[in-house]
Amino acid sequence: MRRIYLHPLPVRIWHWINAVSFVLLVLTGIQIRYVGLIDVIPFRTAVMLHSWIGFVVVGSFFIWFLFYIFTDKARLYHPELNPVELFRGCLRQAVYYAHGMFKGLPNPFHLSKFRKFNPLQSLTYQIVMLILVPLQCVTGILLWDLTRFAKVVEWLGGVRVVDTVHVLVFIIVVFYIPFHAYLAALGRTPLEHYKAMFTGYEEVEDEDSGAAD
């Protein structure tokens, strides 16, 4: 068993800012959407918090995007797999999560310095970070000031369309957060991967760590 440095400091800072921000966006979003039914904080306060936290997420997205574009870390999201291999890898990993790990079978994915994500994680994170988060940021900014962005909103089909997209992504995020937290607890101990997102280091088996050198 040995440790490899897998999560650079900028990634860890971004991760926790993003995690806390999305949880707060979900909570304030629920308050805004169901005003009158749920009254934990005043409506105006919820709107103000939702807007400012939203700008934090927009800023953190650009930090993440620039970091991965201008470093070799982009390789973590784009493994050298053709579509058929990626599909097979995702299927093997899904079968492991749903069945294999409960039977004590070995994980088909082996962690290393430049193989941070298994195929299923890689595909999921690309969908989340390159499609869902940008969609949520753009629609959120448009809804933040409907007067200023009236022409853009109209071109996209109107407020109802923009709001529907924003809410649909919100629903996906609501389900994604607990699922992500659950998968993060599937290390050798429930807190292993959580601890790594604070320290930057992951522990790997000796036969797996050779790929990291």
N, C-alpha and C positions, 0 to 999 in steps of 0.2 A: 504493500500500500504506500502511495506517495501523493504529494499534493502538487497540483498545477495551478498556475495563476490564470484564471479563466475570465474573470469579470473585472475589467479596468475600472479605475475610480470614476471617470466620467459616466460610464454605463451604469454603475451602481447608484450614483447621485440621480441620474435621469430616471432610473427604474423606480426609486422610492418616491421621487417627486410625482412621477406619473401615476403610481399606484394610489397614493393618498389623494391626488387631484381627481382621479376618475371616481373614487369612492364618494368624494364630496360632491362631484357633479351628479352622480346618481341620486344622492340623498336630496340635494337642492332641486334637482329636476323633478323628482317625485313630488316634492312640496309645491313646486310651480304648477305641475300638471294637475294635481288633485287638490288645489286650493279649496278650502271649505270642508273637504273631507279629512285632510291631514293638515293640522295647523300646529306644527312644532315651533316654527319661527315665523315672523311676519312675512307676508308675500313679497314686499319690496326688498326686504333684507335677503330673502332667498334669491330673487332676481339679480340683485347686486353681486352677491357671492358667486352665483352661477356664472355671471359674465366675467368677473375677474379671474376666477379659477379657470374658466375656459381659455382666457388669454395665456395663462400659465401653461396650459396643455399645448396651445399653439406654439409658444416659444420653445417648450421642451421638445416638441416634435422636430423643429428645425435644428435644434442642437443634436438630437439623435441622428437625423438624416445627414447632416454635414459630417458628423463624426464617422459614420459608416461609409460615406462616399469618399472621404479623403484619407481613410486608413485601410489596411488590408482586412478589417473586420467585416467588410461586405461579403467576404467569402463564407462567413458563418450562415448567411441567409440564402446563399446561392450555391449549394453543394453541386459538385460535378456529377450530376445524375441526369440521364435523359428522362423524358416524361414517363416512359414505361417503368424504368427503375425507380423513379420517385413514387409512382403509384404503388408499386409492389412494396417499397419500403414503408409507405404510409399504412398499407394494409397489414403488413407484418407487425408494425408497432401498435396499431389499433387492436389487433387480435391479442397481443401481449397485454395491453392495458385492460382489455375486457375479460381475458381468460387466463393467459399464461402466467402472469405474476401471482395470481391466486393459487396456482398449482406449483409455485416455486420454480418455474422455468426461467432460464437465463434471458436477460434483456437482449433483443437482437441488435441493439445499438450500443456501441462502445465509445464512451466519452474520451475526447482528446482535445488538445489546444486548438486545433482548427476544425474540430467536429463537435462544436458546442451543442448543436441541436440535432435530434433525430429527424428523419424525413418528415414525420407528421408535425413536429414542432416547427420545423423550417417553413413548411407550407402554411401552417396556421398563422405564424407570426408575420409572414409576408402579406397574407390577406388582411390581418389586423392593422399592421403598420403602414402598408402601401395603398390600402383601399378604404377600410372602415374609419381609421383615425382621420385621414384627410377629408373624407366625406363629412364626418362629424364636425370637423373644424370649419370647413367652408359653409356648411348649412347653419352652424351656430353663429358665425360672423354675420351671415345674411339676416338671420332672425334677430340678431342683436340690434340692428338699426335698419328697419324695413323702409324707412323714408330715404335714407342715403342710398340703399341698394335696391330701390324699387324696380328699376329697369332690369337688373340682373335677375331678380326674383320673378318678374313677369316673363322674361325670356326662358326661364327654367320651368315655367308652367304655373306660376302663382304661389302664394303663401301656403296653400294646402299641400302642394307637392313637396316643397322644401321642408315644411314641418313634418310631413309623413316620413320622409327620408331620415330626418333627424331623430324622430321617435323610433323608427325601425332599428337604426344603429344603436340607439339607447337600449332597446330591448335585448339586442344581441350582447351588448356589453354587460347588462345585468346578469345574463346567464354565463358569460365568459369569465367574469371575475371569480366566482366561487369554483368554477371548473379549473381555472388556472391555479388557484390556491390549493385545490385538491391534488392536482398532478405534481405541484411543487413539493408536496408532502410524501412523495413516493420514493424517496431516497432510502439509503440503508437505515436511516432514522427519520422520523417525521420532520425534524428541524434541520436536517443536513443541508438541503438546498437553500433554505431560508438563511442559515448562517453564512453560506457562501456568498449571498448577495450583500452581506455586510463586510466580510473579510476579503472577498475576491478570489478565494482559493477553494477548489473542489478536490476531494480525495478520489483517486482512481485506483483500480487494481493494477498491479505491477505489469501484467501483460498488456494492459490498455495504455499505460503511460508512455510506452516507447514511441507511439505515434505523435506524442506531444513534443518530442525533442527535435 
